[in-house]
């Protein structure tokens, strides 16, 4: 009788071990095989951040007023901006801050306008402390 219980316990132990091994190995399938482990900074906000690309060939300088607002404005705050890369004298709502995949601090902006040729959501990333540049969103 003791031999039967031992055999039963061994079979259950083997089943549990096999189940754990299957779960671990199935997770390895989604891991990259090359490139190693990379450290990435967490997002400031829990929402998904967009994938962005720097517009290096046409970097536009933002005004001091706009740089300061992007740095200091709270999410949801709206300000009228005299000059920006997207036009003159319009309202901008400052959205969430997040870190890009490359580790740069970025921010989403919502332009308050009725233009059909210009997307309402625009994105900027910090080049140096307090100096922001517009970027182009390539996926969301």
Secondary structure, 3 states (H helix, E strand, C coil): CHHHHHHHHHHHHHHHHHHHHHHHHHHHCCCCCCCCCCCCCCCCCCCCCCEEEECHHHCCCCCHHHHHHHHHCCCCCEEEEEEECCEEEEEEEEEEEEECCCCCEEEEEEEECCCCCCCCEEEEEEEECCEEEEEEEEEC
